[in-house]
Amino acid sequence: QVQLVESGGGLVQAGGSLRLSCAEVSGRGRDFRAYEMGWFRQAPGKEREFVAVISRSGVSTLYGDAVKGRFTISRDNVKKTMYLQMSSLKPEDTAIYYCAAGNLYYTRDPGDFDYWGQGTRVTVSS
């Protein structure tokens, strides 16, 4: 099984930056590099939204329109950790951010991801 733990959320002013981390901590099962990894977010009263996805090797990335040009996804397969560098944050980025692992290549659909973290809250004040 895959166990994902997010960290790095918090309160930040608009225009500021945060870096989220997602670590695979189970130490069991398939290697971290065997999984496509993604970030999603969910604001109160809204559906879960695609943020970004990164391929197994880390070479290919895809971003949601709302974050393109401001967020950067990356991964370190040796450390079994994925990151989301968020810059130029806006109040509308306020949400719980979730990381996820799956097997399908380059997908935006949360239903295609098999394992999820518990989420980390990001609040952007105006």
CORHUSUL-V19551 format. One record per run of one state. SS is the DSSP state (~ for helix, > for strand, _ for the rest). FROM is the first residue (numbers start at 1). TO is the last residue. If there is no record, write none. Layout:
((SS;FROM;TO) (SS;FROM;TO))
This chain:
((_;1;3) (>;4;7) (_;8;9) (>;10;13) (_;14;17) (>;18;24) (_;25;31) (~;32;34) (_;35;35) (>;36;42) (_;43;48) (>;49;54) (_;55;60) (>;61;63) (_;64;70) (>;71;76) (_;77;80) (>;81;86) (_;87;90) (~;91;93) (_;94;94) (>;95;102) (_;103;109) (~;110;112) (>;113;116) (_;117;119) (>;120;125) (_;126;126))
